[in-house]
Amino acid sequence: MGILTIPAVGFLVVLLGILFLIGEILVKARGLFGLLGIAIMGAYFSYHLTEDNFFWLILLFIGGLLLIILDGKVINDGTFGAIGAVLMILSVAVPSPSFTYGMMATMGFIIGFACSFLFLKVFPKRSMWDKVTLKDRLTGELGYNSLNQEYKELLGKKGVAETPFRPIGTICIDGKQYSAITTGKWLNKGETVIVEQVDGTKILVGKPQQSERTSQ
């Protein structure tokens, strides 16, 4: 396990461990991703942790992971998820033998966390993330034609972000409020937005200048 003294190896180990752990939370992988993530991170912690810091750093890591799960299952505004991610980063960076190693471990965490969302393109997602992706099962057969038509008429309209987008939030168009999701960028409260896509009752918004460049 002496190979774990190399910062690049620590980077790769943390990246893979977080990739699979967060992937297990996001998609239905029958526990395989979870087992891989636990095994990889277990190897990382077993090498770097000592008797003095083992308990509180493991507690920090597990607590952060639970906050991310709580955010996805109950709250869905990204706040607890962000706090949980910070706690997990601290748990992998603090026991690092050097500043360089700690930075590499942090980068591995961030990249692994971001790349885990790519699993959503391949595997079925867990139902706990329905609110985040704003998937609405309302159909015309259930009598929601008028609602869907109202949403379709929002396409191309400009509005104002009533809340910060991380990446979901609320917009106001023509005096009415709607839940929406950005096309990838975080937005601040008060920013002007434009509706770029409508799918049923799912509204995707972006900044006006981004939409204009895309159309050109």
ABEGO torsion letter per residue (X at the ends): XAAAABAAAAAAAAAAAAAAAAAAAABBAGGAAAAAAAAAAAAAAAAABBAAAAAAAAAAAAAAAAAAAAAAAAAGAGAAAAAAAAAAAAAAAAABABAAAAAAAAAAAAAAAAAAAAAAAABBBBAAAAAAAGBBABBAAAGAAAAAAAAAAABGBBBBBABBBOABBBBBBGGBBBBBBBAGBBBBBGBBBBBABBBEABBBBBBAAAAAAAAX
